[in-house]
Amino acid sequence: MTRARGPLAALIAAALAAALFMAPISPAWIEGRYANGIYAVLADTFVPLANAAPFAVGDLLVALAGLGFIGFAIRRVRRGGRFAIVAVLLGLVTLGGALGIWFQVAWGLNYRRVPIAYRVAYDGSRVTDAAVAAFARTIVDDLNRTAPAAHREMARAGDADTTVLERDFLPVVARLGDTYRVRVSAPKTSLVLDRWFQIAGIGGMFDPFAYETVLNSAFLPFERPFALAHEWGHVAGFTAEGDANLIAALTCLRSHDPLIRYSGLFWIYGYLPGDVTARYAVSALVRADERAAQARFLRYYQPWIYSLQWRAYDVYLRANRVASGVRSYGEFTSLLVGTPRDAQGLPSTSRTDQARL
Ligand SMILES: [Zn+2]
């Protein structure tokens, strides 16, 4: 009995994980019953719990899972027998399968939600060269205009006020289809991942195993609001990177807080095509921030790890039904140009608006 348990557990865990990953599920069920149902309840329960912990809960989970597995492997090898190594490998498959199931149920099924491009009144024919150039120009003008006030706020308060960011953020995800009040994560620093983030050039992540957001601690105060709003987009059940960027951009652009606004403008500027933005001059203050962000990036940056990391993430995104992989990060600028926004800075979702414009 003991001998058969390992292979059976591995088989069940792997099969269940694969079945969950491939199972055809209707988009209506995903939107109504999962994203705004099961996931909403889970996030509403566990995000506040993770927020209450003064440390990164994900670090603790990684330590527990790692130590637990190492303990199991040592015990199994000590017991000996011809199949000790096989048993350890089967244990690894079981753990992988269990994590796969956990990931899908906890958050991953959100990958099957309808992308934001189909939720808003986006019209690709509006994204002409002239429209992109005009948009880039307003972004640069706004960037230059907002920079002094943003710097005053940084000098006064250090970081942007996350309660203001939350207020700017919530109507965006409500407009995009979340029917419940999203609980946002307090940004944390991960002891396990932080240096990796810096070496690999990662801004942060929403950890769906711990329901918490960890941010790259080296990020500068004007980089953080957009990065945090991006992760909150994931917390709100929008998995695609371009969608999270669009949520962050909309959140920052509609803000009356100069530092939050500046953060959004700064990132959007960085994502716009370089040959277009090069036509418009940024002020000396903005240029200095660009240099500071570049220096921050290069301080720990390791080119081969960077490319390896992003290649691996590209494979992961494609496996999770994001056909354009890491390129999806930049797609939000087209969505910004091709989607009308109302007086509150929220994207229009009605097709009549689309017809009128
Ligand atoms: Zn992301």
Residues whose N, C-alpha, C, O or C-beta is under 5 A from the ligand:
A	BS01	ZN	E241 A244
